[in-house]
């Protein structure tokens, strides 16, 4: 009887446990009994422990320190600003004296005011500065006085005088009406109804840009009939707006306007 090679099992195959038939899904005893490697045990090697993983949380870093320093600097800045403001607020009289003596009087002396008006206005300002030094006015009054002076058309008054002098020598048939309108504008300033800005607007047609001037402009020379006529027209518009009577006012004096402005501000 012949043996079937396929059905017969050789001693080698029958004796090798690895070649033995293992049902599908069953565990291999040989593998179950051998020691687990470090990777299979779920323990990374030493090199893996030392290397940081991508996307790992490294903590807040310098952010808290930067935020604290910024907040601290903000607090310090606030304290410094508050202290400076308080100091300046307490030195209003001293600053007013320095402004009057160091800048305001010099600006008046360099203006186009006629000599008599100029000396009279400077005298009023010197009296004011002397009163501030002697404590005649407190800090609040000093601040009010300075604000009032800045609103007055003191320097602009000299430019109006130059325009008036030009008209007096002009042969224009309407020069009397032009002089009347300028007089009405001065009356509005005397009554405190207009400020330096209104006079600046009226004088704009006869001004030119001047880089050497503190204000950036100066009175154009020589004056022209057309420019002066436009100034008079603007003076009329301002006077009409403020309901100034249509008449000439000869007794409007700048030093009186300055004195009244100081007295009015001191009473507030």
Secondary structure, DSSP 8 states (H G I E B T S, - for coil): ----TTTS--HHHHH-GGGS---TT---HHHHHS---TTTTT---HHHHHS--TT-----TTHHHHHHHHHHHHHHHHHHHHHHHHHHHHTHHHHHHHHIIIIIHHHHHTSS--HHHHHHHHHHHHHHHHHHHTTSS-HHHHHHHHHHHHHS-HHHHHHHHHHHHHHHT---TTHHHHHHHHHHHHHHHHTT---HHHHHHHHGGGEEE-TTSSSSEEE-SS--HHHHHHHHHHHHHHHHHTT--SS--TT--HHHHHHHHHHHHHH-
